[in-house]
Structure formats: structure tokens, C-alpha cells
């Protein structure tokens, strides 16, 4: 990026702005992809747990029940369930397999499923009833998340609007009248204030996002 900036003879200020802009875009894309994957897992999980409960009542082994769930699932969850089925075929325990899935997916709801299976393995009991209760709990959590997202929509919109405001204004000044902002790049105190401004803007955005953050 620095070589490209040198070739087109961009000022150092523009290079810094482009670098921060590109890093911000990359970070936002990665976060959005991760959140989309987690939400896809979360939305399918109640149906998966419900099918596991019905399969348990029908007398199917857990591996066979996972195979049925994998056929019903979509996206990456389907591949993860197939992977769990293969691990069971290799002799791994049910609780260990599901705990491994919960760690890979980094989803709290999968951790709840792993905990239910682990407790059942240690104490016994009606697994189908426990899975039915867990399925209803997961549906309630999804409904609660939807209500929280609706309640915090204003805060999230504010974060989206506030975060790029200062960088865009600075970029506009740099483009329209660079003499007004060149002090931020040509003097030590100017560079210090520029770094402080970037830091405070980042802290403000993180603070807003922290206030409206939804639990995973």
C-alpha cells in the first residue's frame, strides 16, 4: 500500500487515511461474516435439538440422530454436524464431541446442548424431555434477542452514523483545502493531536458498541 501511494505520489496524510480506511473495511467484513455465521447456527439450533429429542424417543442412536439433523441443516452447520457424526464413528464420546463443536463455533447455545448431554451421560434420566426443554429455551432466547435488537436499533444506528463522521470530515478537508490540516502531518504536536483524535474516536465507537452489545 505504501509503495502504491509512493507511485501515485500521494501525501503521507492520504496514505495514513487509506491505511486506516482499508483496515476498518477488512475488520468490518470479518465481524459481519462471523456474526452472520453465528446467527445462522443460532436460528437452526432449536429445530436441531427438537429433532434430537424426537429421535431419542424413537430409539435412534445419537450418531444416527445427528445424521438426520445434518440432512435437515443448512450452510456450515450441516458440515459441522457431519464432522460430529464422523467423530462419533471413530469412538469419541457424545459429550466430548459436542463440547468440541461448541468451542469451534463459539456459540453459547451449543455449550448448553453439550452441558445437557454431559449431565445426562453422568446421571441418566429422560434425555428427550431435557432436549425438549432446551429447545424451548433456545426459542425463547431467540425471541429475547429479537426484542433487544429492536430496542437497541437506535443506538446501533447512531454508532453507524457517528463512527465515520470525523474521518470523512477530515478526508474532505484534506481534499478540499489541505492547508487547513497539513499542520497535523508536518508538526510533532499536530501528529500527536491527530493520533489522539483517532484514539478517542475509536474509544467512543467501542464504548457505544459495548453499551448495545448483544450476548453471543
Secondary structure, 3 states (H helix, E strand, C coil): CHHHHHHCCCCHHHHHHHHHHHHHHHHHHHHHHHHHHHHHHHHHHHHHHHHHHHHHHCCCCHHHHHHHHHHHCCHHHHHHHHHHHHHHHCCCCHHHHHHHHHHHHCCHHHHHHHHHHHHHHHHCCCHHHHHHHHHHHHHHHHHHHHHHHHHCHHHHHHHHHHHHHHHHHHHHHHHHCHHHCCHHHHCHHHHHHHHHHHHHHHHHHHHHHHHCCCCC
